[in-house]
Amino acid sequence: MHYDDVPAKDLTVVNGIPCTTPLRTVIDIAPDLEVAEFDSIVRDCLHRHLFTAQQARARVMEPDMRARPGAVLFRAWLGS
């Protein structure tokens, strides 16, 4: 668990429990993952339609994400 200022667009509720969206969670954990593990998680999320590549690309390009380590890794994965 970690704490951060998270904008409303990155928040959701699952079974009554507030949490970050799948996309935000992947961005946040990316720096702690091996490349193969990150690749597997992103592909699984895409396969399960938890977010799209277009949604990910748009989010990691937003100003508040530009310098975030996980967003930098995600942009590289997306080829952006």
Secondary structure as GFF3:
##gff-version 3
##sequence-region A 1 80
A	DSSP	three_ten_helix	8	10	.	.	.	ID=ss1
A	DSSP	beta_strand	11	14	.	.	.	ID=ss2
A	DSSP	beta_strand	17	20	.	.	.	ID=ss3
A	DSSP	alpha_helix	22	29	.	.	.	ID=ss4
A	DSSP	three_ten_helix	30	32	.	.	.	ID=ss5
A	DSSP	alpha_helix	35	47	.	.	.	ID=ss6
A	DSSP	alpha_helix	53	60	.	.	.	ID=ss7
A	DSSP	alpha_helix	69	78	.	.	.	ID=ss8
###
